Amino acid sequence: MIVRLQVARPGHKLAPKTIDIGNLPGYPVHRVKEYTMPVMQTSDLTPREYWEQVKANPNRAKFGFGEKAAIINIDLQRAYTDIATFKTAYQTDPKQIDYINELSALARAKNMPVIWTYVAFMDNADDAGAWGTRTNTPDSLQNIKVGDERAELDSRLDIDRSSDAVINKRMASVFHDTLIPSLLVWHKVDTVILTGGSTSGCVRASCVASLSTGYRTIIPEECVADKHEIPHYANLCDMMLKYADVEPTQYVKDWLVNHPGCEPIRAARGCEF
């Protein structure tokens, strides 16, 4: 039996046609359909240029905001924000932390939950699992220890420790083995706003997990950062096209400003104290 496959030129669609398969004596001839096989699209665009193209598409479908959001600010700790001290730190938009503080304050004022995460491990790094086995230098992930200066949240952050949740996570996704899923259920949230870093790492992992858990997911573009522009813009594209709405920070701010506000959650849950 011989099956012929043809490769289509870029831009060509699948073109079915009927061919004969089977020409052994005494066996019937079968009529089947042959399809040309599409090839992967190629491009000379840089990731930044491709991102601008994706973002500018006026026909892009959106998930949109729901009724109540939580803002989760991912790993804004000195290991990743203190560029003067740690070589693992990075900066994409110089005003990232200012934007995050502003969005967090707006969400808090509307009785929406504000959550901050940081990554840190026990002294023997058992809780880092396989993630902590590739390298062992002072800058290695598993060597960010609980209480270490690399685990400290950036001092520029405006955190209200009387109401905000501050959570030590171990893995890339904020949903993995943390109390965040329970917090979102308790707060009756249907939308998750993700900020922090890195775009290609913990933000991307949290974005996929957020959508997979059933949440509308929003990424304010200027509020996420990465070490290099290639993974940054490539992952913005991927999240936009598949898992989330990547929006200008001003767009997210406007939604929060115009939101009528939510009832305090304990009252909404019928708790009198």
C-alpha positions in Angstrom: 0.0 0.0 0.0 1.3 3.5 -0.9 -0.1 6.7 0.6 1.1 9.9 -1.0 1.4 13.1 1.2 1.8 16.5 -0.3 3.1 19.6 1.6 1.2 22.8 1.0 2.9 26.1 0.3 2.5 28.7 3.1 -1.0 30.2 3.0 -2.5 27.3 1.0 -5.5 25.5 2.6 -6.1 21.7 2.8 -7.2 20.5 -0.6 -9.0 17.1 -0.6 -9.1 14.9 -3.6 -9.9 11.3 -4.2 -7.1 8.8 -4.9 -6.8 5.0 -5.2 -5.1 3.0 -2.5 -4.4 -0.7 -2.9 -3.4 -2.4 -6.2 -2.5 -6.0 -5.1 -4.1 -8.7 -7.2 -7.3 -10.1 -5.8 -7.8 -7.1 -3.4 -10.4 -4.4 -4.0 -9.4 -0.8 -4.7 -10.3 1.6 -2.0 -11.3 5.2 -2.6 -10.0 7.6 0.0 -9.4 11.3 0.4 -5.9 12.7 0.2 -5.1 16.0 2.0 -2.2 18.3 1.5 -0.4 18.8 4.8 -0.1 22.4 6.1 3.3 23.6 7.2 4.2 25.9 10.1 4.0 29.5 9.3 7.3 31.3 9.2 8.1 35.0 9.8 10.9 37.5 9.7 9.2 39.5 12.5 10.9 39.9 15.9 8.9 38.8 18.9 8.3 42.5 19.7 7.0 43.2 16.2 4.8 40.1 16.3 3.4 41.2 19.6 2.5 44.6 18.2 0.8 42.9 15.3 -1.2 40.6 17.5 -2.2 43.4 19.9 -3.4 45.6 17.0 -5.8 43.1 15.6 -9.2 44.8 15.9 -11.0 41.4 15.6 -9.3 39.8 18.6 -11.9 38.0 20.7 -11.8 38.8 24.4 -12.7 37.0 27.7 -13.5 40.3 29.3 -14.0 41.1 33.0 -16.6 39.4 35.1 -18.3 40.8 38.2 -15.5 40.6 40.8 -11.7 40.4 40.4 -8.8 39.4 42.5 -5.4 40.9 41.8 -2.5 38.6 42.3 1.0 40.2 42.3 3.5 37.5 41.6 7.0 37.3 43.1 7.8 41.0 43.4 10.7 40.1 45.7 14.2 41.5 45.8 15.7 38.6 44.0 13.7 39.7 40.9 13.2 43.5 41.4 16.4 44.8 43.1 18.5 45.2 40.0 21.2 47.1 41.9 21.9 44.1 44.1 21.0 40.8 42.5 21.9 39.7 39.0 18.7 37.6 38.9 16.7 40.8 39.0 15.2 42.4 35.9 13.2 45.4 34.8 10.9 45.9 31.8 8.8 49.0 32.5 10.5 51.3 35.0 7.0 52.2 36.4 5.9 48.6 36.9 5.8 48.8 40.7 4.0 52.2 40.6 1.3 50.7 38.3 0.9 47.6 40.5 0.5 49.7 43.7 -2.1 51.8 41.9 -4.1 48.8 40.7 -3.8 47.1 44.1 -5.1 50.2 45.9 -8.1 50.5 43.6 -9.0 46.8 44.0 -8.7 47.1 47.8 -10.9 50.1 47.8 -13.6 48.2 45.9 -13.4 45.3 48.4 -11.7 43.0 46.0 -8.9 40.7 47.3 -5.3 41.7 46.8 -2.7 38.9 47.0 1.1 39.0 47.0 3.3 36.0 46.5 7.0 35.3 46.9 9.1 32.2 46.4 11.3 30.8 49.1 12.3 27.4 50.3 13.3 25.5 53.4 17.0 25.1 54.2 17.4 21.7 52.6 15.3 22.7 49.5 13.3 19.6 49.7 10.2 21.7 48.9 11.8 22.8 45.7 11.7 19.3 44.3 13.1 18.7 40.9 13.0 22.4 40.2 15.9 22.9 42.5 18.3 20.2 41.0 19.8 21.8 37.9 22.3 24.2 39.4 23.6 25.0 42.9 25.0 28.5 42.9 24.2 31.4 45.3 21.8 32.6 42.6 20.0 29.3 42.1 16.3 29.2 42.7 16.3 26.7 45.6 18.8 28.8 47.5 16.2 31.5 48.0 15.5 30.6 51.6 12.6 31.6 53.9 13.8 34.7 55.7 16.5 35.4 53.2 16.9 39.0 51.7 16.3 37.6 48.2 12.8 36.5 49.5 11.9 39.9 50.8 9.1 41.7 49.0 10.3 45.0 47.4 10.1 47.8 49.9 8.5 50.0 47.3 5.4 47.9 47.3 2.3 49.3 49.2 1.1 46.2 51.0 -1.8 46.4 53.5 -0.9 43.5 55.8 -4.2 44.0 57.6 -6.2 42.8 54.6 -3.9 41.6 51.8 -2.8 38.0 51.7 0.9 37.4 51.5 1.7 33.8 50.4 4.9 31.8 50.1 4.7 29.7 47.0 7.1 27.1 45.9 6.3 26.3 42.3 5.8 28.4 39.2 2.0 28.7 39.3 0.4 30.6 42.2 -2.4 28.0 42.1 0.0 25.0 42.9 -0.3 23.8 46.5 -1.2 27.3 47.9 -4.4 28.6 49.6 -5.0 30.9 46.7 -7.8 28.7 45.1 -9.6 28.7 48.4 -9.2 32.5 48.8 -10.7 33.0 45.3 -13.7 30.8 46.1 -14.2 32.5 49.5 -14.2 35.9 47.9 -16.6 34.9 45.1 -14.2 35.9 42.4 -14.7 35.3 38.7 -11.8 37.3 37.3 -8.1 37.1 38.1 -5.7 40.0 37.3 -2.1 38.9 37.2 1.0 41.1 37.6 4.6 40.6 38.5 7.2 38.2 37.0 8.5 36.7 35.1 6.2 36.9 32.1 7.6 33.7 30.6 7.8 31.9 33.9 5.5 32.3 36.9 3.1 34.7 35.2 2.6 32.4 32.2 2.2 29.3 34.5 -0.3 31.1 36.7 -2.2 32.4 33.6 -2.7 28.9 32.2 -3.7 27.6 35.7 -6.1 30.5 36.2 -8.0 29.9 32.9 -7.9 26.1 33.6 -9.5 26.7 36.9 -12.3 28.6 35.3 -11.3 32.3 35.8 -11.4 35.1 33.3 -7.7 36.2 33.3 -6.4 39.7 32.7 -2.7 40.7 32.3 -2.0 44.4 32.5 0.9 44.7 30.0 3.1 47.2 31.8 2.7 45.3 35.1 4.7 42.2 34.0 8.4 41.9 33.4 11.0 39.5 32.2 14.8 39.1 31.9 14.9 39.3 28.1 12.5 40.8 25.5 12.3 37.6 23.4 10.5 35.4 26.0 8.6 38.5 27.3 7.0 39.4 24.0 6.7 35.8 22.8 4.7 34.8 26.0 2.6 38.0 25.8 1.6 36.8 22.4 0.9 33.3 23.5 -1.2 34.3 26.5 -3.2 36.8 24.5 -4.0 34.3 21.7 -4.9 31.5 24.0 -5.4 32.1 27.7 -5.9 35.7 28.7 -6.7 39.3 27.8 -3.4 41.3 27.8 -4.6 44.8 28.2 -3.0 48.2 28.7 -2.7 49.0 32.4 -4.9 52.1 31.9 -7.7 49.9 30.6 -7.6 47.7 33.7 -7.4 50.9 35.9 -10.5 52.3 34.2 -12.4 49.1 34.8 -11.5 49.3 38.5 -12.3 53.0 38.8 -15.7 52.5 37.2 -16.6 49.4 39.1 -19.4 50.1 41.7 -17.6 48.1 44.3 -18.3 44.9 46.1 -19.9 44.2 49.5 -17.3 43.3 52.1 -17.0 39.5 51.8 -17.8 38.6 55.4 -21.1 40.5 55.1 -21.7 39.0 51.7 -21.3 35.6 53.3 -23.8 36.5 56.0 -21.3 36.8 58.7 -22.3 39.5 61.3 -18.8 40.1 62.7 
